[in-house]
Amino acid sequence: MPPAALQHVLMGIPPSLQWPVKICIYTTAACYALSIATGNVSQVDRIWTFMPTIYTAYFALLPLWPTVSPLPLYPFTPAEMDSSVANNWNPRALVMFCLTFLWMCRLSYNTWRRGLFNLHDEDYRWAVLRKQIPPWLFQVTNLTFIAGIQNVILFFLGIPTYIAVWQEPTVLSVSDYLLATLAVAVLAVEFTADNQQYSFQTFKHSGEISKNDWPFANQGWTVTDAKRGFLTKGLWAWSRHPNFLCEQMFWIIITFFPILAPESPAVTNSDTAWTALLPLTPALVLCTLFFSSTLFTEGISLSKYPEGYKAYQQRVAMFVPFLTPVWGQLLQVQGNKEKIDIMLFGQDWPQKIE
């Protein structure tokens, strides 16, 4: 049983959300406590790879859970839940779970090979933020945003599956098949973007092109690329953050599963703007996080590569690839395109860095 205070909080929450909310509260507290104990605030970064899948799995696998939790924090399906929801398998929710499982495998693999599961590793951005604000303000940020808000966002990412469960579809719809296909394609592109970044960083730091790169990872890295310091080839020639773009697209697709489903209620004139947008909340919150995080990341990149990264921002769109040719045409009109293209995409023969 949870502490009395937590039990009181859970009493006002629908039965089907009680376990996920309890887990969210406990993971928030654990992440904050560990950050204080270790001095490392990247605890949420480690669980980010699997927590959305845990929330999604809980909703998708409701018929699997017992009605009473046999162990602390073990998932359960409250007896008060509607029996048709609690006892029947939901094909749409199962597809969403499979997709988030694939997403988890991709992100966990990329996190593992970069060494970010190491308990001593901390996201470089937090080190930068520590230097920019007073210690007390950093600890407030740690409690409210790093440990708190980010865990709430992870919980939100399971809400589309929660909505899908209550729609009670008996078969998959056309929209389910289309969205699932699109989600797999987005994950494939994101995996390629991850591999290109990893291959480039490996070459940049070792001077050697790896023989074990995934297909489409090696873009013929050169000494010029390494000296530039940041990636401008492959998918990164079209978007400054193709991996971030795909991450947002994936969760937008997941959010649209219940919205585009035939069982989804139509928006009526009596609906307010808020209630109409409510199902979009998970995607909107995540996109807001990624946009603000990207601005902060790019500020760091600009401080490291003032001239080169500024040119990169002028030439390549932050997220949307089809804007990159537009930026190129604008630079062409200004007479700066050729110079910037040479700076960003100039070639030399692949060789070991001296």
Secondary structure by P-SEA (a helix, b strand, c coil): cccaaaaaaaccccccaaaaaaaaaaaaaaaaaaaaacccccccccccccaaaaaaaaaaacccccccccccccbbbbccccccccccccaaaaaaaaaaaaaaaaaaaaaaaacccccccccaaaaaaaacccaaaaaaaaacccccaaaaaaaaaaaaaaaaaaaccccccaaaaaaaaaaaaaaaaaaaaaaaaaaaaaaaacccccccccccccccccaaaaaacccccccccccccaaaaaaaaaaaaaaacccccccccccccccccccccccaaaaaaaaaaaaaaaaaaaaaaaaacccaaaaaaaccccccccaaaaaaaaaaaaccaaaaaaaccccccccccc
